[in-house]
Amino acid sequence: MTPQEIAEVQPGLVAFAGQMLGGLARKDQRAAGELYVRGLLTDGRRKSMQPMAARLGVDHQRLQQFITSSTWDYVAVRRNVARHFAASQPVEALVADDTGFPKDGAASPCVARQYSGTLGKTGSCQIGVSVHLVNEDASCAADWRLFCPESWDGAALDDPAGAAAAARRRERAGIPDEVRHTGKWRLVLEMIDEMTGPGGWGVLDQVTAGGGTRPVVVADAGYGEGAAFRVELDRRGWRYVIAVKGTTSARPHDAVPETMAYGGLGRPSVPRYRTAPVSLRQLALASADQTQPVTWRQGTKATHGNPTAAMTSHFLAIRVRPASRRIPRADDGSLPECWLLAEWPPHADEPTNYWLSTLPQTTPIAELVRLAKIRWRAGHDYRELKTGLGLDHFEGRSFTGWHRHVTLTVLAQAFCTMIRTDPKVPAPG
């Protein structure tokens, strides 16, 4: 926003930031938090502390002290933002995703050479894992974890010298002892539990209080590739639409375990499948005649051939039984049944994308597609947070500082969302 636009919305910003930062103990902390958020909202090429302080006309030490050494709980602020969004917006999905923060040097917490989809290659970066509260028109990057690579976890290293070096880096960056190298899908489960589980943030209560239904968990194939994440979601009672690879093993929906006749010697036979599973790709190819066109939303780039910017492709949806040793069987030995959704563009020789979903058997294919594609909101959040609000501009070297900067960036985005979606709030300009 321009300085003039900031001046127009500042009364609302002060009130909103005061509400979100209400748990901070001191008035000066709440004022510094509002100032930092105002700096993130103000137009400028860089949203690191010194450029923001120069635009705000304050000493950058004030911003730095608030982020690096002041005592306040960023988790409480995230909770406030998430609960505000869930109370003011419908939440159709919890979208899990991750994004890269390119970094030079080795001092920033959890920086390492690792693959980043943001970079499209392996490079020196941090990886932030996030869970977004989402509907078709708005979203909130509500909770975050900073992924800890093996090189930052001495307990994961066999080399004593490497473990000692990791311990020194962790101490300098102030990384808590409980932050260890673990799978990104485990971090997502941790965040979902934090937001919606017993003793957590109460986000699910906010969603359902106004008559909303339990959201669906949505994630890309990086999370859906192994069965463990899907099994844990099932165990927690979450329905999902999760991307997987076409090589994932499954059985047709009508496959039945068999029990061999008992001959009286040895242990009796138990019911099990007597044939090998096949791939989702093979099951989809065998159902090619079920493909149909589906439009899931209207985009923004209209063309002469597509004047309404309709986003359309061809899909098929069939019932299957994913096969993995991790998936619990019923007493009769059968695997649970779910949806296989496959995208098969008209000019492609075979499907290009696959999802597994535990939505009810009566779910229309259009709804399966819409929820599978709703993950675009996470990409939209990352672009808005980075391009407009400086999510990846933090130059500090502390674990807590990174989380505080990310949290205040999310708060700034939530304020922008409120301006866009609340008809009672006048837009600037």
Disulfide bonds with the S-S distance in Angstrom:
none
